[in-house]
Amino acid sequence: MDSTAEIAITEVVNRRIGAIVSGKPHEIGAGFSANHFSEEMFGGRMDPLLMVDHFVMTRPTFDPHLHAGISAVTMMFEDTEGVFHNRDTLGQNIDLKAGDLYWLAAASGAAHEEKPAEGARIHALQIFVNLPGRLKKSPARSLKVEAANVPIIEGRGHRVRVVLGESGDVTGATGTPEEMTVLDGYLVLHGCFTHTLPEGWQAWVYAVSGTLTVACGGEERVIEAGMATTIDAGPSADISLKANAPAHFVLLAGKPIREAFVKHGPLVMSTAADVERTLSDYALGKFGRIPA
């Protein structure tokens, strides 16, 4: 192999920033519209994320439904109007408000229903996070993070909510099944923000609005509203975000799981037999009831 070919291969292997991916528009009825991303669109570089929907909901859309083998996470943006009512088989019967997060670690199985109150306009992310095989059969549990308790990093040109995990010396909520960082940030024109990705973690960066330059390890990508990219796992590295136009971004980061799984809608288990057993248990009412 000549030296030119060796250099080219090395550059590909060392590349940390993934492809730029545009979300797929998804609408259900007159009350739900979303920009949809799934793990297949990123060739494994979204791991541990399975799906992210950036959505607006103004009417009840989904009937009560089962999740298993994953965490179903709702992160409310601060411009949400009204409340998002959540009921689930853990006994929760609560209203989510602007800036809140609700993390349902469905694990062995849990059902929920989320719907906007009358007159509400819910602007949020729905995030499905995979669970490693050792946690897929654990009892379901949940975590609620209220907006008032989310620490904020403010500096020249940036305002970033540390909803979960850590960024710099600021720590948000903890207690998720696996460690994860969730940042919800705003940049003014030419504003910058830098987050250090821990060794062995992957990141997913999404432009909610505006235009961002994402830089890491000497590479750069420009993403516009509705687009996302990834930072592959490797040594600890700084991710720099710069606004080419006033921007709203989300950064999600965690350790990739890299395990095979079987997907059946919102059930993601290690084997097909696990899926069948979970569906049977749900039919038998083993996961409890959603509060009236």
ABEGO torsion letter per residue (X at the ends): XBAAAAAAAAAAAABABBBBBBBBBBBBEAABBBBBBBAAAAGGAAOABABBBBBBBABBABBBBBBBGBBBBBBBBAABBEBBBBBBAAGBBBBBBBGBBBBBBAEAEBBBBBBBBBGBBBBBBBBBBBBBAAAAABBBBBBBBBAAABBBBBBBGBBBBBABEBBEABBBBBGBABBBBBBBBBBBBGBBBBBBBBBGBBBBBBBABEBBBBBBGGBBBBBBBGBBBBBBBEBBBBBBBBBABBBBBBBBBBBBAGBBBBBBEABBBABAAAAAAAAAAAAAGAAEBBBX
